[in-house]
Amino acid sequence: MFFTSAVVRRIGAAAVLCAALGAIALPSQAQMQAQMADRIATKAANAFVSKINGESCSQFAATMSQMKGKSGSSSGGMSAKLKANPQARSEFVNIVAGPLLNKMIDCDMMPGGM
């Protein structure tokens, strides 16, 4: 049972088409993963800002102390994701930095006694 040249050409064309589609699909999948990471970072940042804005200074100090204790053991979870994705990290920092610094100033918690 030998293949005719037309069948071989069709199989070859199908293989090339599959390879091309695979090459196109991989970058779009990576892009979707990056967008999802950005959305997760944005959601986490907004949740953090809401949390600290609703806290008194003593509650805020306790939250910061708690976070400091966790970071010594490992950099898991959100920190690892932010370290791995510079765009998500930038988005997170842009959302959190201002409210966090303002809360630290309001609660006299600036490092170095500033």
Contacts in CASP RR format, 6 or more apart in sequence:
PFRMAT RR
TARGET T0000
AUTHOR 0000-0000-0000
METHOD contacts of the structure
MODEL  1
MFFTSAVVRRIGAAAVLCAALGAIALPSQAQMQAQMADRIATKAANAFVS
KINGESCSQFAATMSQMKGKSGSSSGGMSAKLKANPQARSEFVNIVAGPL
LNKMIDCDMMPGGM
3 11 0 8 1.000
34 85 0 8 1.000
34 87 0 8 1.000
34 88 0 8 1.000
37 81 0 8 1.000
37 85 0 8 1.000
37 87 0 8 1.000
37 88 0 8 1.000
38 85 0 8 1.000
38 87 0 8 1.000
38 88 0 8 1.000
38 91 0 8 1.000
40 81 0 8 1.000
40 88 0 8 1.000
41 78 0 8 1.000
41 81 0 8 1.000
41 82 0 8 1.000
41 85 0 8 1.000
41 88 0 8 1.000
41 89 0 8 1.000
41 91 0 8 1.000
41 92 0 8 1.000
42 91 0 8 1.000
42 92 0 8 1.000
42 95 0 8 1.000
44 78 0 8 1.000
44 92 0 8 1.000
45 91 0 8 1.000
45 92 0 8 1.000
45 95 0 8 1.000
45 96 0 8 1.000
46 95 0 8 1.000
48 96 0 8 1.000
48 100 0 8 1.000
49 95 0 8 1.000
49 96 0 8 1.000
49 99 0 8 1.000
49 100 0 8 1.000
51 63 0 8 1.000
52 60 0 8 1.000
52 63 0 8 1.000
52 99 0 8 1.000
52 100 0 8 1.000
52 103 0 8 1.000
53 99 0 8 1.000
53 103 0 8 1.000
55 63 0 8 1.000
55 103 0 8 1.000
57 106 0 8 1.000
57 107 0 8 1.000
57 108 0 8 1.000
57 109 0 8 1.000
60 103 0 8 1.000
60 107 0 8 1.000
60 109 0 8 1.000
61 107 0 8 1.000
61 109 0 8 1.000
64 109 0 8 1.000
71 79 0 8 1.000
75 83 0 8 1.000
81 88 0 8 1.000
82 88 0 8 1.000
82 89 0 8 1.000
82 92 0 8 1.000
83 89 0 8 1.000
103 109 0 8 1.000
104 110 0 8 1.000
END
